[in-house]
């Protein structure tokens, strides 16, 4: 299931916007690398491979988020495409947070050779990537149930970055969209 989720995110992300040709080529190339690393996990289970995959996936999605925000900022009008890109950007930030949290967990086990993770899950350890998605979105939205908590200093820093990024994205995006909408209604 994890492999299909990551592959679909990469494929949809590659063709979600009308990127300039150079950006499209970079996305396709990095998407192929990311998908390949993703599916290699079926044959070779290795923490280093997982870490390289998550880093590749993180860079790929960060590139898309930056281009989405640039597209939103450069647009002259607020239309359905801009609204959908705004929502997609927010959702991708949540996925980026989950990837960072998963990388934190892998690094904690890899660097310190301990079974205790960087994140304390209510049922013990993370059972899958969906646990990191859950923690990321609970943190991003500042909902904070408290059933999953960061334990290590690095995991706490990542959680803080996710929370601040979520709030800044929403406030800046709303300011941009309202400004564009108001400037459009004043000229009509």
Number of C-alpha atoms within 10 A of each C-alpha: 8 12 15 12 10 16 20 13 17 23 15 11 20 23 12 13 15 10 16 8 9 9 15 15 13 14 22 18 13 18 22 15 15 24 21 13 20 22 16 16 15 9 7 11 10 10 15 12 15 19 19 15 23 22 16 19 26 22 15 23 24 17 15 23 22 12 17 20 18 11 17 22 15 10 13 14 17 17 11 9 12 19 13 11 19 22 13 17 22 21 16 19 23 26 22 23 27 26 23 21 27 24 22 22 23 19 18 20 15 14 8 11 9 10 10 15 21 25 24 17 19 11 9 11 16 17 10 11 15 12 16 25 19 15 26 27 22 19 25 24 16 14 11 15 10 13 10 21 18 22 14 17 10 17 22 17 12 20 23 15 14 27 22 15 18 22 14 12 16 15 11 11 17 13 12 16 21 13 14 17 15 13 13 13 9 7 6 5
